[in-house]
Amino acid sequence: MTHPLGAQPAFRRTPLSAEEKARGEANFSPLVAQQLLANGRFRVTADTPEMTELFQGGRPQGG
């Protein structure tokens, strides 16, 4: 597929495999605990619905 001069193709994320998702969930809690102990707070930014779902552990938003 060709793109007009200077245009970039849209960035598309590859979905996480089940193993990658499980590893991310398992490593998230220790990371948060470490950051809370070191800094007293933790902030995360989710810029896609998939990242929001990962950070919220699959729970729906707004509840």
Backbone hydrogen bonds, N-H to C=O, Kabsch-Sander energy under -0.5 kcal/mol:
donor,donor_aa,acceptor,acceptor_aa,energy
7,A,4,P,-2.7
21,K,17,S,-2.6
22,A,18,A,-2.3
23,R,19,E,-2.4
24,G,20,E,-2.4
25,E,21,K,-2.4
26,A,22,A,-2.4
27,N,23,R,-2.0
28,F,24,G,-1.1
29,S,25,E,-0.9
31,L,27,N,-1.4
32,V,28,F,-2.5
33,A,29,S,-2.7
34,Q,30,P,-2.5
35,Q,31,L,-2.4
36,L,32,V,-2.6
37,L,33,A,-2.3
38,A,34,Q,-2.2
39,N,35,Q,-2.9
40,G,35,Q,-0.6
40,G,36,L,-1.8
41,R,35,Q,-0.6
47,D,45,T,-0.6
52,T,48,T,-2.2
53,E,49,P,-2.4
54,L,50,E,-2.1
55,F,51,M,-2.7
56,Q,52,T,-2.0
57,G,54,L,-1.0
58,G,53,E,-2.8
59,R,56,Q,-1.1
63,G,60,P,-0.6
